[in-house]
């Protein structure tokens, strides 16, 4: 099931909205050398490849669009990143297909305007190991942006933080992304043993 306002702009335009590597540097935990990570909605691979270059752990990138999956698979192949798995998957309807407590980090970027955001966040909690981290970015709702879903369905940071906490995460806090993402806000959360 595609989320509301799911279309992607041209790849060059899309890439101009962020400095993906710098965003990851703001959001990832300091000890990232062997992180196993899952990315909900890889799109053009804007974050997939920078993530794969920051860890030697398994990176699982999921997307519902066959053309996006094929594009990222080709980029990964050309880059020789053999620790990346890209899968065509409707993770909103079917979940990630990953086992419980198998991931160290989950990335949910530009997706929490979907109709059931807490269900997606609960799936992230399920697949994370205890002490695993979640990172979220989304389009800001307090300014006009050159892209993004309609303002009426964009969640506010406090709303996202409440959803993240409702899904079982603790230590939820805002992360200033600065010049790396002027049109976005960021936050992280931690999975503990119980929810």
C-alpha positions in Angstrom: 0.0 0.0 0.0 1.5 3.3 -1.0 1.3 6.1 1.5 -0.5 9.3 0.9 1.5 11.6 -1.5 3.9 8.8 -2.4 5.3 10.2 -5.7 9.0 11.0 -6.0 10.4 13.9 -7.9 13.3 13.8 -10.3 16.4 12.3 -8.7 18.6 15.3 -9.1 16.0 17.5 -7.5 15.4 15.0 -4.7 19.1 14.9 -3.9 19.3 18.7 -3.6 17.0 18.7 -0.6 19.5 17.0 1.8 23.1 16.2 2.5 22.4 12.5 3.2 25.9 11.7 4.7 25.7 14.7 7.1 22.2 13.7 8.2 23.3 10.2 9.0 26.3 11.6 10.9 23.8 13.6 13.1 21.4 10.6 13.6 23.5 7.5 13.8 25.0 6.3 17.1 28.8 6.9 17.4 29.6 3.1 17.4 28.3 2.3 13.9 31.1 0.1 12.4 29.0 -3.1 12.6 25.4 -1.8 12.6 22.8 -4.0 11.0 20.3 -1.5 9.7 16.9 -1.4 7.9 15.7 1.4 5.8 11.9 1.8 5.3 11.5 3.2 1.8 14.9 3.5 0.1 13.7 5.5 -3.0 16.7 6.5 -5.1 19.1 5.1 -2.5 19.8 8.6 -1.3 20.5 7.3 2.2 21.1 3.6 1.4 24.6 4.1 -0.1 25.8 6.6 2.5 24.6 4.2 5.2 26.3 1.3 3.6 29.6 3.3 3.6 29.3 4.0 7.3 28.9 0.4 8.5 30.1 -3.1 7.6 26.9 -4.6 9.0 24.0 -5.7 6.8 21.9 -2.9 5.4 18.4 -3.9 4.3 16.7 -1.4 2.1 13.0 -1.8 1.3 10.8 -0.1 -1.2 7.4 -0.7 -2.8 8.4 0.7 -6.3 10.1 -1.9 -8.6 11.9 0.9 -10.6 13.4 2.2 -7.3 14.5 -1.2 -6.2 16.2 -1.9 -9.6 17.9 1.5 -9.5 19.3 1.0 -6.0 20.4 -2.6 -6.8 22.4 -1.3 -9.7 24.0 1.5 -7.7 24.9 -1.0 -4.9 26.4 -3.4 -7.5 28.5 -0.7 -9.1 29.7 0.5 -5.7 30.7 -3.1 -4.8 28.7 -2.9 -1.6 28.0 -6.6 -1.0 26.6 -6.1 2.5 23.4 -4.4 1.2 20.2 -6.2 0.5 17.5 -4.4 -1.4 14.0 -5.9 -1.4 10.8 -5.0 -3.2 8.3 -5.0 -0.3 5.1 -3.4 0.8 6.3 -2.9 4.4 3.2 -0.9 5.3 1.0 -3.9 4.6 3.4 -6.8 5.1 5.9 -5.6 7.6 9.7 -5.8 6.9 9.9 -9.6 6.8 12.8 -9.3 9.2 13.0 -11.4 12.4 12.4 -10.0 15.9 15.3 -8.1 17.4 17.6 -8.6 14.4 18.6 -5.0 13.7 20.7 -2.3 15.4 19.2 0.7 13.6 16.0 1.6 11.7 15.6 4.6 9.4 12.1 6.0 8.7 12.6 9.0 6.5 9.8 11.1 5.1 7.1 8.5 5.8 5.2 9.4 8.9 2.5 11.2 7.1 1.0 7.8 6.2 -2.4 6.9 7.6 -1.1 4.5 10.3 2.3 5.9 11.4 2.3 4.1 14.8 2.0 0.7 13.1 5.1 1.4 11.0 7.0 2.6 14.2 5.9 -0.6 16.0 7.4 -2.7 13.2 10.6 -0.8 13.6 10.6 -1.4 17.4 9.9 -5.2 16.7 12.9 -5.7 14.5 15.3 -3.7 16.6 17.5 -5.4 19.2 17.4 -4.0 22.8 19.4 -0.8 22.8 18.8 -0.5 19.0 18.1 3.0 17.7 15.5 4.6 15.5 16.1 7.6 13.4 13.3 9.7 11.8 13.3 12.7 9.5 10.3 14.4 8.0 9.4 17.5 6.1 8.9 20.5 8.3 5.3 21.7 8.6 6.2 25.2 9.9 7.6 26.5 6.6 7.0 26.2 2.9 9.2 23.6 1.3 10.0 22.9 -2.3 8.6 19.4 -2.0 6.8 17.2 0.5 3.3 16.1 1.2 0.6 18.8 1.6 1.0 20.8 4.8 -2.4 19.4 6.0 -1.1 15.9 6.4 2.5 16.7 7.5 3.0 15.7 11.2 4.6 18.2 13.6 7.7 17.2 15.5 5.8 16.8 18.8 3.2 14.6 17.1 6.0 12.4 15.7 7.7 12.2 19.0 4.4 11.1 20.7 4.0 8.4 18.0 7.5 7.2 18.5 7.0 7.0 22.3 3.6 5.3 21.8 5.4 2.6 19.7 7.6 1.8 22.7 10.7 3.9 22.2 12.3 5.7 25.0 14.8 8.6 25.1 13.0 10.2 22.2 14.6 13.5 21.4 14.9 16.1 18.6 18.1 16.2 16.6 19.1 19.5 14.9 20.0 18.7 11.3 21.2 22.2 10.5 22.3 22.9 6.9 22.3 19.2 6.1 18.5 19.3 5.8 17.0 22.8 6.0 13.5 21.6 5.1 13.4 18.7 7.6 13.4 17.9 11.3 15.0 14.9 12.9 14.6 12.8 15.9 15.9 9.5 17.5 14.6 7.0 19.9 15.9 3.9 21.7 14.4 0.5 22.0 14.7 -1.0 25.4 13.8 -4.6 26.4 10.1 -3.9 27.2 7.4 -1.8 25.5 
